[in-house]
Amino acid sequence: MSFSTQSKLGDLLDNPDTKAVLEKHMPGIADHPQIAMGRGFPLAVVANFSGGAITPAMLEAVDADLAKM
């Protein structure tokens, strides 16, 4: 299975390797108090509701690292 920012956030967080990529570019995302609400949505969609906490540059970096897996 390939992963990207179009993958559901929950799937990315449940996989240790992809979770490490998220934590590398978005430190603390797994422990955010509202993270449970976004688990069923693609990461790119969650970014739209992050109030700027997840930037386009972060998404690009995550996608680049996930593509290497």
KEKENU-40825 format. One record per residue (C-alpha): residue number from 1; x negated, y, z negated. Coordinates in steps of 0.1 Angstrom, whole numbers, plus 5000, padded with zeros to 4 digits. Layout:
<koldo resi="NUM" px="X" py="Y" pz="Z"/>
...
REM end
This chain:
<koldo resi="1" px="5000" py="5000" pz="5000"/>
<koldo resi="2" px="4986" py="5034" pz="5009"/>
<koldo resi="3" px="4992" py="5064" pz="4987"/>
<koldo resi="4" px="4995" py="5101" pz="4994"/>
<koldo resi="5" px="5012" py="5132" pz="4980"/>
<koldo resi="6" px="5044" py="5119" pz="4996"/>
<koldo resi="7" px="5043" py="5089" pz="4972"/>
<koldo resi="8" px="5065" py="5090" pz="4942"/>
<koldo resi="9" px="5048" py="5105" pz="4912"/>
<koldo resi="10" px="5058" py="5075" pz="4891"/>
<koldo resi="11" px="5040" py="5052" pz="4915"/>
<koldo resi="12" px="5009" py="5073" pz="4914"/>
<koldo resi="13" px="5009" py="5074" pz="4876"/>
<koldo resi="14" px="5015" py="5037" pz="4872"/>
<koldo resi="15" px="4985" py="5027" pz="4893"/>
<koldo resi="16" px="4952" py="5033" pz="4873"/>
<koldo resi="17" px="4932" py="5042" pz="4904"/>
<koldo resi="18" px="4957" py="5068" pz="4917"/>
<koldo resi="19" px="4963" py="5081" pz="4882"/>
<koldo resi="20" px="4926" py="5088" pz="4879"/>
<koldo resi="21" px="4928" py="5108" pz="4912"/>
<koldo resi="22" px="4957" py="5129" pz="4898"/>
<koldo resi="23" px="4939" py="5135" pz="4865"/>
<koldo resi="24" px="4907" py="5145" pz="4884"/>
<koldo resi="25" px="4925" py="5173" pz="4903"/>
<koldo resi="26" px="4953" py="5180" pz="4878"/>
<koldo resi="27" px="4940" py="5174" pz="4843"/>
<koldo resi="28" px="4967" py="5165" pz="4818"/>
<koldo resi="29" px="4994" py="5158" pz="4844"/>
<koldo resi="30" px="5001" py="5124" pz="4829"/>
<koldo resi="31" px="5007" py="5139" pz="4795"/>
<koldo resi="32" px="5028" py="5168" pz="4806"/>
<koldo resi="33" px="5060" py="5170" pz="4785"/>
<koldo resi="34" px="5083" py="5172" pz="4815"/>
<koldo resi="35" px="5065" py="5146" pz="4837"/>
<koldo resi="36" px="5093" py="5120" pz="4831"/>
<koldo resi="37" px="5117" py="5141" pz="4851"/>
<koldo resi="38" px="5095" py="5141" pz="4882"/>
<koldo resi="39" px="5086" py="5104" pz="4883"/>
<koldo resi="40" px="5112" py="5096" pz="4910"/>
<koldo resi="41" px="5101" py="5123" pz="4933"/>
<koldo resi="42" px="5072" py="5126" pz="4957"/>
<koldo resi="43" px="5042" py="5145" pz="4942"/>
<koldo resi="44" px="5046" py="5171" pz="4970"/>
<koldo resi="45" px="5082" py="5178" pz="4959"/>
<koldo resi="46" px="5072" py="5179" pz="4922"/>
<koldo resi="47" px="5047" py="5206" pz="4932"/>
<koldo resi="48" px="5075" py="5228" pz="4944"/>
<koldo resi="49" px="5090" py="5228" pz="4909"/>
<koldo resi="50" px="5057" py="5232" pz="4891"/>
<koldo resi="51" px="5058" py="5270" pz="4889"/>
<koldo resi="52" px="5025" py="5272" pz="4907"/>
<koldo resi="53" px="5007" py="5247" pz="4884"/>
<koldo resi="54" px="5002" py="5223" pz="4913"/>
<koldo resi="55" px="4987" py="5243" pz="4941"/>
<koldo resi="56" px="4985" py="5235" pz="4978"/>
<koldo resi="57" px="4947" py="5232" pz="4974"/>
<koldo resi="58" px="4953" py="5205" pz="4946"/>
<koldo resi="59" px="4976" py="5186" pz="4969"/>
<koldo resi="60" px="4951" py="5187" pz="4997"/>
<koldo resi="61" px="4923" py="5174" pz="4974"/>
<koldo resi="62" px="4945" py="5146" pz="4961"/>
<koldo resi="63" px="4955" py="5136" pz="4996"/>
<koldo resi="64" px="4919" py="5135" pz="5007"/>
<koldo resi="65" px="4909" py="5113" pz="4977"/>
<koldo resi="66" px="4939" py="5090" pz="4981"/>
<koldo resi="67" px="4931" py="5086" pz="5018"/>
<koldo resi="68" px="4897" py="5071" pz="5008"/>
<koldo resi="69" px="4913" py="5043" pz="4988"/>
REM end
